[in-house]
Amino acid sequence: MQSAGRLTQRRLAALQPAGTRYASVAYTMNGFVIAVGSYVKALTELALQTAARIGPVTVDMDGTACKVPYAPDYIQKVKKRGAIGKKRKTTKC
């Protein structure tokens, strides 16, 4: 777990805003941080810190109603529900 934490911190330190490319990278990082914070109990606090450092992510969704979730709020919602570390038993197709 420590190596995953160090890797997350190193990647975050290397991330610099650079237009559209940054938006797609930040969008992907946002999803990863949500997944880690929701499913790996040992890394939930680090994920919250990382998400706060990334900040709100805005991505042009080409006119659709899709929204990018704010990672700290999403992780807190999962935490409040008591579902941190619980994986889904089935998938939706």
C-alpha positions as CSV (number, residue, x, y, z in Angstrom):
1,M,0.0,0.0,0.0
2,Q,2.8,2.4,0.7
3,S,4.2,2.1,-2.8
4,A,0.8,2.9,-4.3
5,G,0.6,6.0,-2.0
6,R,4.1,7.1,-3.1
7,L,3.3,6.6,-6.7
8,T,0.1,8.6,-6.4
9,Q,2.0,11.5,-4.7
10,R,4.8,11.4,-7.4
11,R,2.3,11.4,-10.3
12,L,0.3,14.3,-8.7
13,A,3.5,16.3,-8.3
14,A,4.3,15.9,-12.0
15,L,0.9,17.0,-13.2
16,Q,0.8,20.5,-14.6
17,P,-2.2,22.2,-16.3
18,A,-1.8,22.3,-20.0
19,G,-5.1,22.9,-21.8
20,T,-7.1,20.1,-23.3
21,R,-4.5,17.4,-22.5
22,Y,-4.6,18.4,-18.8
23,A,-8.4,18.1,-18.8
24,S,-8.4,14.5,-20.1
25,V,-5.6,13.5,-17.7
26,A,-7.4,15.2,-14.8
27,Y,-10.6,13.5,-15.7
28,T,-8.9,10.1,-15.7
29,M,-7.1,10.8,-12.5
30,N,-10.4,11.9,-10.9
31,G,-12.0,8.5,-11.7
32,F,-9.0,6.7,-10.4
33,V,-8.9,8.6,-7.2
34,I,-12.6,8.0,-6.7
35,A,-12.1,4.2,-7.3
36,V,-9.1,4.0,-4.9
37,G,-10.8,6.1,-2.2
38,S,-14.0,4.0,-2.4
39,Y,-12.6,0.5,-2.6
40,V,-9.2,0.6,-0.7
41,K,-9.7,1.4,2.9
42,A,-6.0,1.9,3.6
43,L,-5.8,4.6,0.9
44,T,-9.1,6.5,1.5
45,E,-7.5,9.4,3.4
46,L,-4.7,9.8,0.8
47,A,-7.3,9.7,-1.9
48,L,-9.3,12.5,-0.2
49,Q,-6.1,14.6,0.1
50,T,-5.2,13.9,-3.5
51,A,-8.7,14.8,-4.7
52,A,-8.6,18.0,-2.8
53,R,-5.3,18.9,-4.4
54,I,-6.6,18.1,-7.9
55,G,-9.7,20.2,-7.3
56,P,-12.9,20.3,-9.4
57,V,-12.4,18.9,-12.8
58,T,-14.2,20.4,-15.8
59,V,-14.4,18.6,-19.1
60,D,-16.4,19.5,-22.2
61,M,-18.8,16.6,-22.7
62,D,-19.9,17.7,-26.2
63,G,-23.3,19.0,-25.1
64,T,-24.4,15.9,-23.1
65,A,-25.9,16.1,-19.6
66,C,-23.0,14.2,-18.2
67,K,-21.2,15.7,-15.2
68,V,-17.8,15.1,-13.7
69,P,-18.2,14.2,-10.0
70,Y,-16.2,16.1,-7.5
71,A,-14.0,13.4,-6.0
72,P,-13.9,14.4,-2.3
73,D,-17.7,14.8,-2.2
74,Y,-18.2,11.4,-3.9
75,I,-15.8,9.6,-1.6
76,Q,-17.4,11.2,1.5
77,K,-20.8,10.0,0.1
78,V,-19.5,6.5,-0.1
79,K,-18.0,6.8,3.4
80,K,-21.2,8.1,4.8
81,R,-23.1,5.2,3.3
82,G,-20.6,2.8,5.0
83,A,-19.5,1.3,1.7
84,I,-15.8,2.0,1.8
85,G,-14.0,-1.2,0.8
86,K,-17.1,-3.0,-0.4
87,K,-17.0,-4.1,-4.0
88,R,-20.0,-4.7,-6.1
89,K,-21.0,-8.4,-6.4
90,T,-22.5,-8.0,-9.9
91,T,-21.8,-5.8,-12.9
92,K,-24.2,-3.8,-15.0
93,C,-24.1,-4.1,-18.7
